[in-house]
Amino acid sequence: MLIVEEQEQKNIISKIYPKSKAQKLGIEKGDKLLKINNEPIEDIIEYMFLTADEYLEIEIEKKDGCIKKYTVYKDFDEELGIEFKNPIIDKARSCKNKCIFCFIDQLPKNMRKTLYFKDDDSRLSFLQGNFITLTNMSDYDLEKIIRYRISPINISIHTTDPELRVKMLNNKHAKNIYERLQKLANAGISMNGQIVLCRDINDKENLDKTIKDLSNLYPNIHSLAIVPVGITKFREGLYPLTIFDRESATQVIKQVEEWQNHLLKKINTRFVYLSDEFYVLANKKLPDYDEYEGFPQIENGVGLMTKFEDEMINYLKKLSARNIEKKVSIATGKSAKAFISRLCKEIEKKFHGLKINVFEIKNKFFGETITVAGLITGTDLIEQLKDEDLGEALIISSCMLKRDEPIFLDDLSVEDLEKALNIKVIVSKVDGKDFVDKIIQ
């Protein structure tokens, strides 16, 4: 997450690339970018759009306060070679909603500050794939998306029923979502949608309406993901929610499969996809590889397991069988335990002498209703594995760690885990090939 509170850091240049246009001009680290082609630079999207031109007039404020102007001739889309102290230039916009299902509101106290920041910023949607609600955007902001062709953007929709969306997001500005989606679609902006499905709230008939409304905006809304609401043990005083169980998850699968079959005939795409959690909850077979149509919502956990298995099986076929006399362990969440165990048996068949133990880690930190591997903490790993025979190494998924640091959600590091368990810890990417390599290396 990008959080830069200090407004004075806006537009400050933090790095100049060697042999770049910026370096040749004499632009320096610590200078401040003011304008490009007489347009004030408000954020990184504007910067990217304006610097795509072949002719630029750049206005810079030097560290001593003097203003300098530079003329640049360059190839189309050639970069200036500048990075900013604040990567999005502007201050990141926080979410103004109070969603009844918000996961951040269910976090315990005293975790690291960045975990409590709720972003709702179209620039982060474009740059990092984050989902936004559009509720804190003015008409000017919407026009800016259209003007600068910010696309694709990921939008948390949840429902197209105006009054229900106001209730779910606790924001009176949430009701005009469909009109805004239509405006973006009419302007040719590409979008992906998301629904956090809350049992007995936006499911059943309401889900039918939402899927129908959004599929009418295809292909500009390219895909729609449905994920089940996550509920931690820290919900005291929050809106009462009920988690999905086997029966209710089965009903959702049946409902969505009917829509997929209908839309495949009508618009030649399934369009709407369920996250893997629904199939795990219902104990149902995951859809086949081709049914995900290129995995447009893989970051939402939609088809992640199917893709992972396909990568692993295809890679195993290329490897020669051999003896590997070693024992390793893998830690994962309840949702993936059976899946990972099944895949490990295939690996063991290929490599005689290899023993893989798969440990299911119960989420004591957030509560046992949280079953995904990505929310496992270092504390739970240590407490539940400290007395186990883990063999030569413990393999964990990179999804448990901060994107840019080997740190768990509870601020314990991989090094802390290694010291506590007295074992080598190996981090595997969420990739079938890398998973095999990390086991047999």
C-alpha positions as CSV (number, residue, x, y, z in Angstrom):
1,M,0.0,0.0,0.0
2,L,1.2,3.5,-0.8
3,I,0.7,6.0,2.0
4,V,2.5,9.3,1.9
5,E,1.0,11.8,4.3
6,E,3.5,14.6,3.9
7,Q,2.2,16.9,1.2
8,E,5.6,18.6,0.8
9,Q,6.9,15.3,-0.7
10,K,4.5,15.7,-3.7
11,N,6.3,15.9,-7.1
12,I,9.8,15.5,-5.5
13,I,12.1,13.6,-7.7
14,S,13.9,10.8,-5.8
15,K,15.9,9.1,-8.6
16,I,17.3,9.9,-12.1
17,Y,18.2,7.0,-14.3
18,P,21.7,7.0,-15.8
19,K,21.9,8.0,-19.5
20,S,18.2,9.0,-19.4
21,K,16.7,12.2,-21.0
22,A,16.3,13.6,-17.5
23,Q,20.0,13.2,-16.7
24,K,21.1,14.7,-20.0
25,L,18.9,17.7,-19.3
26,G,20.5,18.3,-15.9
27,I,17.4,17.4,-13.8
28,E,18.5,16.2,-10.4
29,K,17.4,14.2,-7.4
30,G,15.6,16.5,-5.1
31,D,14.2,18.7,-7.8
32,K,10.4,19.3,-8.0
33,L,8.4,18.7,-11.2
34,L,5.8,21.4,-11.6
35,K,4.4,21.2,-15.1
36,I,4.6,19.3,-18.4
37,N,3.3,21.2,-21.5
38,N,1.9,23.8,-19.2
39,E,-0.2,21.3,-17.3
40,P,0.3,21.0,-13.5
41,I,1.2,17.5,-12.5
42,E,-1.3,16.2,-10.0
43,D,-0.6,12.5,-9.9
44,I,1.3,9.7,-11.6
45,I,-1.4,9.0,-14.1
46,E,-1.3,12.5,-15.5
47,Y,2.5,12.3,-15.6
48,M,2.4,9.0,-17.6
49,F,-0.2,10.4,-20.0
50,L,1.6,13.7,-20.7
51,T,5.1,12.2,-21.0
52,A,4.0,9.8,-23.7
53,D,4.2,12.7,-26.2
54,E,7.3,13.2,-28.5
55,Y,7.6,16.9,-27.6
56,L,7.6,18.1,-24.0
57,E,8.1,21.4,-22.3
58,I,9.0,20.7,-18.7
59,E,9.0,23.1,-15.8
60,I,11.2,22.2,-12.8
61,E,11.8,23.8,-9.4
62,K,15.4,23.3,-8.5
63,K,16.4,22.6,-4.9
64,D,17.5,26.3,-4.5
65,G,14.0,27.4,-5.4
66,C,14.9,28.6,-8.9
67,I,12.4,27.7,-11.7
68,K,13.9,26.1,-14.9
69,K,12.2,25.2,-18.2
70,Y,13.4,22.4,-20.4
71,T,12.5,21.3,-23.9
72,V,12.5,17.6,-24.7
73,Y,12.4,15.8,-28.0
74,K,12.0,12.0,-27.6
75,D,10.5,8.9,-29.1
76,F,6.8,8.2,-28.4
77,D,6.4,6.4,-25.1
78,E,10.2,6.8,-24.3
79,E,10.5,7.5,-20.6
80,L,12.1,10.5,-19.1
81,G,14.0,8.4,-16.5
82,I,12.5,9.9,-13.4
83,E,11.2,8.4,-10.2
84,F,9.3,10.3,-7.4
85,K,9.7,10.2,-3.7
86,N,6.0,9.5,-3.6
87,P,5.4,6.9,-6.3
88,I,1.9,8.1,-7.1
89,I,3.0,11.8,-6.7
90,D,-0.3,12.7,-5.0
91,K,-1.5,11.5,-1.6
92,A,-3.3,8.2,-1.7
93,R,-7.0,8.5,-1.3
94,S,-8.5,6.5,1.6
95,C,-11.9,4.8,1.6
96,K,-14.8,6.8,2.9
97,N,-17.1,3.8,3.2
98,K,-18.0,1.9,6.3
99,C,-18.8,-1.4,4.6
100,I,-20.6,-4.0,6.7
101,F,-18.1,-6.7,5.5
102,C,-14.9,-4.6,5.7
103,F,-12.0,-6.9,6.6
104,I,-9.9,-4.1,7.9
105,D,-12.5,-3.3,10.5
106,Q,-12.1,-6.8,11.7
107,L,-8.4,-6.6,12.4
108,P,-7.1,-6.7,16.0
109,K,-5.4,-3.7,17.5
110,N,-1.7,-2.9,17.5
111,M,-0.8,-4.3,14.1
112,R,1.4,-2.3,11.7
113,K,-0.1,1.0,10.6
114,T,-0.2,0.3,6.9
115,L,-2.6,-2.6,7.5
116,Y,-5.3,-0.2,8.7
117,F,-5.2,2.0,5.6
118,K,-8.2,1.6,3.4
119,D,-7.3,2.7,-0.1
120,D,-10.0,3.6,-2.7
121,D,-7.9,5.2,-5.4
122,S,-8.3,4.8,-9.1
123,R,-4.6,5.3,-9.6
124,L,-3.8,2.3,-7.4
125,S,-6.4,0.3,-9.2
126,F,-4.6,1.0,-12.5
127,L,-1.1,0.6,-11.2
128,Q,-1.4,-2.2,-8.7
129,G,-4.8,-3.9,-9.5
130,N,-6.5,-2.7,-6.3
131,F,-10.3,-2.6,-6.3
132,I,-12.1,0.7,-5.8
133,T,-15.8,1.6,-5.1
134,L,-16.0,4.9,-7.1
135,T,-17.8,6.4,-4.1
136,N,-15.2,9.0,-3.3
137,M,-14.8,10.2,-6.9
138,S,-16.2,13.5,-8.1
139,D,-17.5,14.0,-11.6
140,Y,-14.1,15.7,-12.3
141,D,-12.3,12.5,-11.2
142,L,-14.5,10.4,-13.5
143,E,-13.8,12.7,-16.4
144,K,-10.1,12.4,-15.7
145,I,-10.3,8.6,-16.0
146,I,-12.0,9.0,-19.3
147,R,-9.6,11.8,-20.6
148,Y,-6.5,9.9,-19.7
149,R,-7.8,6.5,-20.7
150,I,-7.1,5.0,-17.3
151,S,-7.8,1.4,-18.1
152,P,-8.3,-1.3,-17.0
153,I,-9.7,-0.4,-13.5
154,N,-11.0,-2.8,-10.9
155,I,-14.2,-1.9,-9.3
156,S,-15.9,-3.3,-6.1
157,I,-19.5,-3.3,-7.0
158,H,-21.2,-5.8,-4.6
159,T,-24.7,-5.0,-5.9
160,T,-26.4,-2.9,-8.5
161,D,-29.4,-2.3,-6.3
162,P,-29.0,1.4,-5.3
163,E,-30.5,1.2,-1.8
164,L,-28.8,-2.1,-0.9
165,R,-25.4,-0.7,-2.0
166,V,-25.9,2.3,0.2
167,K,-26.7,-0.1,3.1
168,M,-23.7,-2.4,2.4
169,L,-21.2,0.4,2.0
170,N,-22.8,2.7,4.6
171,N,-22.3,5.6,2.2
172,K,-25.1,7.7,0.7
173,H,-22.9,8.3,-2.4
174,A,-22.9,4.6,-3.3
175,K,-26.2,4.4,-5.0
176,N,-25.3,5.7,-8.5
177,I,-22.9,2.9,-9.2
178,Y,-24.6,1.6,-12.4
179,E,-24.9,5.1,-13.9
180,R,-21.1,5.6,-13.4
181,L,-20.3,2.1,-14.8
182,Q,-22.4,3.0,-17.8
183,K,-20.6,6.3,-18.3
184,L,-17.2,4.6,-18.2
185,A,-18.3,1.8,-20.5
186,N,-19.7,4.3,-23.0
187,A,-16.3,6.0,-23.0
188,G,-14.5,2.7,-23.8
189,I,-12.9,2.2,-20.4
190,S,-12.1,-1.4,-19.6
191,M,-13.2,-2.7,-16.1
192,N,-13.2,-5.8,-14.0
193,G,-15.9,-6.1,-11.3
194,Q,-15.9,-7.7,-7.9
195,I,-18.7,-8.9,-5.5
196,V,-18.1,-9.7,-1.9
197,L,-21.0,-12.0,-1.4
198,C,-22.7,-11.7,2.0
199,R,-25.1,-14.5,2.9
200,D,-28.8,-13.5,2.9
201,I,-27.8,-9.9,1.9
202,N,-26.7,-9.5,-1.7
203,D,-27.0,-13.2,-2.8
204,K,-29.9,-15.1,-4.4
205,E,-32.3,-12.9,-6.3
206,N,-30.2,-9.8,-5.8
207,L,-27.1,-11.6,-7.2
208,D,-29.2,-12.5,-10.2
209,K,-30.0,-8.9,-10.8
210,T,-26.4,-7.8,-10.3
211,I,-25.0,-10.3,-12.8
212,K,-27.7,-9.5,-15.3
213,D,-27.0,-5.7,-15.1
214,L,-23.3,-6.0,-15.3
215,S,-23.2,-8.5,-18.1
216,N,-25.2,-6.0,-20.1
217,L,-22.0,-3.8,-20.0
218,Y,-19.8,-6.5,-21.5
219,P,-17.2,-6.2,-23.0
220,N,-16.3,-3.0,-21.2
221,I,-16.9,-4.9,-18.0
222,H,-14.6,-7.7,-19.0
223,S,-15.2,-10.1,-16.0
224,L,-16.9,-10.3,-12.7
225,A,-15.5,-12.2,-9.6
226,I,-17.5,-13.3,-6.7
227,V,-15.7,-14.0,-3.4
228,P,-17.3,-15.0,0.0
229,V,-17.2,-12.6,2.8
230,G,-14.4,-13.2,5.3
231,I,-15.2,-13.1,9.0
232,T,-12.6,-12.9,11.8
233,K,-13.1,-13.2,15.5
234,F,-12.8,-9.5,16.0
235,R,-16.3,-8.5,14.9
236,E,-17.7,-7.2,18.2
237,G,-20.0,-4.3,17.6
238,L,-20.1,-4.8,13.8
239,Y,-22.9,-5.7,11.5
240,P,-24.0,-9.4,12.1
241,L,-22.9,-11.6,9.2
242,T,-23.1,-15.3,8.6
243,I,-20.4,-17.3,6.9
244,F,-21.1,-19.6,3.9
245,D,-21.3,-23.3,4.7
246,R,-21.4,-26.4,2.5
247,E,-25.1,-26.1,1.6
248,S,-25.1,-22.4,0.9
249,A,-21.9,-22.5,-1.1
250,T,-23.4,-25.3,-3.2
251,Q,-26.4,-23.1,-3.9
252,V,-24.2,-20.2,-5.0
253,I,-22.2,-22.5,-7.4
254,K,-25.4,-23.9,-8.9
255,Q,-26.7,-20.3,-9.4
256,V,-23.5,-19.0,-11.0
257,E,-23.1,-22.1,-13.2
258,E,-26.5,-21.4,-14.6
259,W,-25.5,-17.8,-15.4
260,Q,-22.3,-19.0,-17.0
261,N,-24.1,-21.4,-19.3
262,H,-26.6,-18.7,-20.2
263,L,-24.0,-16.0,-20.9
264,L,-21.7,-18.4,-22.8
265,K,-24.5,-18.7,-25.3
266,K,-25.6,-15.1,-25.2
267,I,-22.2,-13.2,-25.3
268,N,-19.7,-16.0,-25.9
269,T,-18.1,-15.8,-22.4
270,R,-18.9,-17.1,-19.0
271,F,-18.2,-13.6,-17.7
272,V,-18.8,-14.3,-14.0
273,Y,-16.5,-16.5,-11.9
274,L,-16.4,-17.8,-8.4
275,S,-13.3,-17.7,-6.2
276,D,-11.9,-21.1,-5.3
277,E,-13.2,-20.8,-1.7
278,F,-16.7,-21.6,-2.8
279,Y,-15.7,-24.9,-4.3
280,V,-13.6,-25.8,-1.3
281,L,-16.5,-25.0,1.1
282,A,-19.0,-27.0,-1.0
283,N,-16.5,-29.9,-1.5
284,K,-17.1,-29.6,-5.3
285,K,-14.7,-30.2,-8.1
286,L,-13.0,-27.0,-9.4
287,P,-13.8,-25.9,-12.9
288,D,-11.4,-27.0,-15.7
289,Y,-8.5,-24.9,-16.9
290,D,-10.3,-23.7,-20.0
291,E,-13.4,-22.6,-18.1
292,Y,-11.5,-19.7,-16.6
293,E,-11.0,-18.2,-20.0
294,G,-7.5,-16.8,-19.4
295,F,-7.9,-16.3,-15.7
296,P,-8.9,-12.6,-15.7
297,Q,-9.4,-12.6,-12.0
298,I,-6.6,-14.7,-10.7
299,E,-5.6,-12.1,-8.1
300,N,-9.0,-12.6,-6.5
301,G,-8.3,-16.2,-6.0
302,V,-10.4,-17.2,-9.0
303,G,-8.9,-20.2,-10.6
304,L,-5.7,-20.0,-8.6
305,M,-5.8,-23.7,-7.6
306,T,-6.7,-24.9,-11.1
307,K,-3.9,-22.9,-12.7
308,F,-1.4,-23.9,-10.0
309,E,-2.2,-27.6,-10.5
310,D,-1.9,-27.3,-14.3
311,E,1.5,-25.6,-14.0
312,M,2.7,-28.3,-11.6
313,I,1.5,-31.3,-13.6
314,N,2.9,-30.0,-16.9
315,Y,6.3,-29.3,-15.2
316,L,6.4,-32.7,-13.6
317,K,5.9,-34.3,-17.0
318,K,9.1,-32.7,-18.2
319,L,11.2,-33.9,-15.3
320,S,13.0,-37.2,-15.2
321,A,12.2,-39.6,-12.3
322,R,15.0,-40.0,-9.8
323,N,15.7,-40.8,-6.2
324,I,15.6,-37.9,-3.7
325,E,16.2,-39.1,-0.1
326,K,14.9,-36.2,1.9
327,K,11.9,-35.1,4.0
328,V,10.4,-31.6,3.8
329,S,7.2,-30.0,5.2
330,I,4.7,-27.6,3.9
331,A,2.4,-25.3,5.9
332,T,-0.9,-24.2,4.5
333,G,-4.4,-23.2,5.5
334,K,-7.5,-25.4,5.9
335,S,-8.9,-24.4,2.5
336,A,-5.9,-25.7,0.6
337,K,-4.8,-28.7,2.8
338,A,-6.5,-31.4,0.8
339,F,-5.5,-29.8,-2.5
340,I,-1.8,-29.5,-1.5
341,S,-1.7,-33.0,0.0
342,R,-3.1,-34.4,-3.3
343,L,-0.5,-32.6,-5.4
344,C,2.3,-33.6,-3.1
345,K,1.4,-37.3,-3.6
346,E,2.0,-36.7,-7.3
347,I,5.4,-35.3,-6.6
348,E,6.3,-38.2,-4.3
349,K,5.3,-40.6,-7.0
350,K,7.9,-39.0,-9.4
351,F,10.7,-38.9,-6.9
352,H,11.4,-42.1,-5.0
353,G,12.5,-41.5,-1.4
354,L,11.0,-38.0,-1.1
355,K,8.7,-37.5,1.9
356,I,6.5,-34.4,2.0
357,N,4.5,-33.6,5.2
358,V,1.6,-31.2,4.8
359,F,0.5,-29.3,7.9
360,E,-2.8,-27.6,8.2
361,I,-2.4,-24.4,10.2
362,K,-5.5,-23.3,12.1
363,N,-5.9,-19.5,12.2
364,K,-5.8,-18.8,15.9
365,F,-4.7,-15.2,15.2
366,F,-7.8,-14.1,13.2
367,G,-10.1,-16.9,14.2
368,E,-10.7,-20.4,12.7
369,T,-13.4,-19.0,10.3
370,I,-10.4,-17.7,8.3
371,T,-9.0,-20.6,6.3
372,V,-6.9,-19.2,3.5
373,A,-3.1,-19.5,3.5
374,G,-2.6,-15.8,2.8
375,L,-3.8,-14.8,6.3
376,I,-1.6,-17.2,8.2
377,T,0.7,-15.5,10.7
378,G,4.2,-16.3,11.9
379,T,2.8,-16.7,15.4
380,D,0.4,-19.5,14.4
381,L,3.1,-21.2,12.4
382,I,5.5,-21.3,15.4
383,E,2.9,-22.4,17.9
384,Q,1.5,-25.2,15.8
385,L,4.8,-26.5,14.3
386,K,7.3,-26.1,17.2
387,D,6.9,-29.8,18.3
388,E,6.7,-31.3,14.8
389,D,9.3,-33.2,12.9
390,L,9.6,-30.9,9.9
391,G,12.5,-32.7,8.1
392,E,15.1,-30.7,6.3
393,A,13.1,-27.6,5.5
394,L,9.7,-25.9,5.9
395,I,8.1,-24.5,2.7
396,I,5.6,-21.7,2.9
397,S,3.8,-19.7,0.2
398,S,4.8,-16.2,-0.6
399,C,1.1,-15.2,-0.2
400,M,1.7,-15.3,3.6
401,L,4.2,-12.4,3.3
402,K,4.2,-8.7,2.7
403,R,4.6,-8.0,-1.0
404,D,8.0,-6.4,-0.8
405,E,9.4,-7.9,2.5
406,P,9.7,-11.3,4.1
407,I,7.3,-10.3,6.9
408,F,4.1,-11.9,8.1
409,L,0.9,-10.0,9.0
410,D,1.9,-10.1,12.7
411,D,5.3,-8.5,11.9
412,L,7.3,-11.7,12.5
413,S,9.9,-12.3,9.8
414,V,10.9,-15.4,8.0
415,E,14.2,-15.2,9.9
416,D,12.2,-15.1,13.2
417,L,10.3,-18.3,12.1
418,E,13.6,-20.0,11.2
419,K,15.1,-19.2,14.6
420,A,11.9,-20.3,16.5
421,L,11.6,-23.6,14.6
422,N,15.3,-24.2,14.1
423,I,14.8,-25.1,10.5
424,K,15.4,-23.6,7.1
425,V,12.3,-21.9,5.7
426,I,11.9,-21.7,2.0
427,V,9.4,-19.3,0.4
428,S,7.6,-20.6,-2.7
429,K,5.9,-18.4,-5.3
430,V,2.3,-19.1,-6.0
431,D,3.4,-21.0,-9.1
432,G,3.3,-24.8,-9.7
433,K,6.7,-25.0,-11.3
434,D,8.4,-23.0,-8.5
435,F,6.5,-25.1,-5.9
436,V,8.1,-28.3,-7.3
437,D,11.5,-26.7,-7.6
438,K,11.5,-25.6,-4.0
439,I,10.6,-29.1,-2.8
440,I,13.2,-31.0,-4.8
441,Q,16.1,-28.5,-4.8
